[in-house]
Amino acid sequence: MTARKHLGRGLESVSHLFLSRHDPSPSEAPSEQEAPAPAVEPGVPVPYLFVTSGSDVIGRAVVACNVALELARRGHATAVVDADASQPNLRLLMGALLESAARPARVAVDESHELALFDSLEAAGRVEKAWDYVVVNAPSALFAAAPPPVAAARVLLVVSPDARELIRGYALVKRTTRWHSRLQLGIVVSGVDAADAARALFDQFLDLLGRRLNVLPAYCGYLAEHEAIGRSVLRRTPAVLGSEASDLVEQLRAIAGAVACEFEPGGSARNR
């Protein structure tokens, strides 16, 4: 209960910063010279799921990597794209090197399942119909483009209790809804130590997005701060492929389960 009150006050104290009273800048709004990207038609299969954050939140690449692996382990045809050229952490996490942009690396999940690792959206787009899910490790800069990728109508946003990060996450959602009126959004809370604290922060963020942007995201779980995240990177082994059960593995698998529930294979989100 204490955590809920504390997080509520923290978010309300910066809520005025979310409220834009001025017209959108040319970099954020469509113009006559630059038409908005076409919305994704209802019912058209869109396998992409963009895992992003307002800034460099700890856990974005970890979530993208392990969610993709867990979806593949559950039998879904899954590809993962490392769209973060400046910090291609997926390669480190998976211990795989790409032979070329057009020929993806194959990553063994277990004896029966594998996934494909691409290093660009363009390469994945050439064979997008082959996948149930294409999980994209997407830096926030990808959404600063005008317009953002046409496929970015399904987003898994990783947020933290940091006020600046919440502001940036809100701004990212606001920018994206300018071009994707049917945005499907999931939220993962990172950097908290308990599920109730994560849910409290989500509830506050949900209220703000609903009131100001008419966006109702789905809660997809939380990721506590774990030393195991750092060890996973150093060992070049994703957490969900480890043989030892841990809180981190349970949290990541819960996130993957929520993603599979909220976003059906091929892009048709479940109606909530």
N, C-alpha and C positions, 0 to 999 in steps of 0.2 A: 504493500500500500504506500509505503514511503517512497519507493521508486516511482510509482505512478504520479504522485504529487510533484516530486522533484522534476521529473521529465516534463510534466504538463506546464509547470512554471517556466522551465527552460525554453520550451518551444514557443509559448505565448510571448515570452520576453523579446523574441526576435520576429514574431509573426508580422509586425508592421513592415519589415524589410521585404516580405514576399509580395506586398501589395503594390503593384505598379500603377501609378496614376498618370503616366505619360504614354504617349503613343509609342508603339514598338519601333525600335531602331531598324534601319534598312537591313542590317545583318540578321535580324530576327524575323522580319515579316516578308511575305512574298511581294514582289514588285511586278510592274508591267513587263520589265525586261527579263525577269526570271520567274516563270510560272511555277506554282507549287507542284510538288511531286504528286502524281495521281494516287488517290487513296486505294488501298487494297480492297478489291471487290469482295463482298461477303460470299463465302463458299469457295473462293479460289484458294487452293492449297498454298500456304506460305510456311515453309518449314523453319524459317529463321526465328531464333530467340536471341536478342541482343542483351548480353549481361554487361551492365555499365554502372557508372557511379558519377556523382557530381564532380568529383576530383579523384585523387589517388587514394581511395579508401583501401585499407588493408583487407584483403579477402576477395576482391573482385576476380582476379585470375584464378584463385583457388576455387571459388564457387563455379566459375565457367568450366574449368578443367574437370572437377569431380562430378558436377551435374551431368556433363556429357558422358563421362565414363559410366556413371550409374544408369543413365538412360540406355546406353548400349548394353550394359549387363542385364537389363530387364528385357532385352530382345528387340529394342527399337533400332532401326537403321539410322546411325548417328554419325554426323561429322562435326568437327569443331574447327573454328577459324580463329587464328590469332591476328586480329586486326590492329594490334598495338605494335606498330613498327618500332617505336622508341624503346619499349621494354617488352620484348617477346617472351614473356614468362612461361607461356604454355609449353614451349620447347624445353625449358628447364624442368618444369614440373613433370613432363612426360618422358624426359630423357630421349626424345626423338628428334632427329634432324631431317629436314625436308630435302629431297633430292632436287626438286624444282618446283616452281609455283604451279605448274600445270599437272604435276604428278604428285598427289598427296602422299604423305607418310602414313603407313598403316601402324596402328598402335594396338597391340594385343591387350584385351581386357581380361579375358580368361581363356580357357581352352576352347570355348564355343563362340566367343564374341570378340569383335574388334571394332575400331572406329577409324575414321580418316581424319588426318590433321592437315588443314590447309593454311597457307600463310597469307591469303588475300581473299577478299570477298569475290573478286572477279573470277578467281580460279574455282571457288566453290559454286559460283553461279552457273558455270558451264554444265554442271551435273546436278543441279539442285533438286531435280525431280527424283533422284535416286534415294533421297533421304527422308526419314520421318521427322528428324530434327537436325537443324544446323545451328549449333550453339556458337555464338560469336563473342569472343572476349573483346569488348568495344571500349576504347578510351572515350572520355567525354568529348574530346575534340572532334570525334566523328559526328557528333550531334550538333556541333557548333556550325557545321557547314549549312549552307542555305541552298536547296533544302537538304535535310538528312537523307540517308538511304531510303529508297522507296520501300524496301522490305522491312524497315524498322518500325513496324506497326505492333510488334510484340516485344516488350522490354521487361527485363528483370533488373530492377534498380537496387543496388546495394547502398544502404545509407548507414550512417553512424550517428551517435548522439551529439557529435560536434555541431554547433550552431551554423558555422560556415558551410559545412558539408550539407546540412539540411537545406540551406538557402540555395546552394548550387544544384542540389537534386531537384528542388522545386522548379528552378529556372530551366533545367533540362527537360522536365516533363512539360512545362509551359511551351517551350520552343517546339517540342515534338508534336504537341497537339495542334499547332498551327497548320501542320501539313497532314497529320494523321488524326482525323476527328474520331476515328474508331479505334484509338489506341487501346491495346490490351496490356495492362501493367501489373506486374507482380513486385512485391517488396521483400527484400532480405535485410534484416537489421544486423549490422556487424559491430563488434567492439563492445558488447554488453556481457554481463556475467550471469544472466539468468533469463529464462523464458518470459517471466512476467514483466521484467523491465523492457524486453524487446517488444512485447505486445503493447505495453503502455505507450511506447514511442510510436509504434505503428498506428495506434488508434488516434493519436494527436495528428500525425501526418495525414492519415486518411480523412479526418475531418477537414483539414485545411485544403487538401486536393479536391474533395467533394464540393466544398462551399465555393472555392475560387475558380476551379477549372472544370467542375462537373466530371471529374475522373474518379472512379472508384476502384482502387487497386486491390489485389488479393494479397493476403499475408502468406508468405512462402517460407517462413522460418527465420532462424537467427544463427549467427556464427559468433561464438565467444572468442575472446583473445586467447590463443593457445600457443605455447612454445612449439607444439607439434606442427604448426603451419610452417614455421621456419625450418624445422627438421625435414619436412616433406620436400621443401625446395632444395635443400642441401643434398638430400639423398636422391633427388630426381625421381621420386616415386610418389604418385598421388596418394592421398590418405585413404581413399576408399579401396585401393588395391592392396593395402597392407593386411597382414594376417591377424593383427591384434585389434580387438574391439576397443573403442575409446569414445569419449564424449564427442570429439571432433568428427569421427566417422558417423556416429549416430546423427549429429546435426546436419552433416552434408547429405546423408541419405534421406533425411526428412525433407530437406530442401528439394532434392531431386524428385521425391514422391509428390510434393506439392506442385512442382512444375508439370509433371506428367498428368496430374489431375486437372490443373487449370488450363493447360495448353495441350490440346489433343495433337497427335501426330499429324503432320501435314499442314498445321496452322489453324485449324478450326477450333477456336477456344470454346470451352464448355460454357454454356449459359448459366450464370449463377442466379 
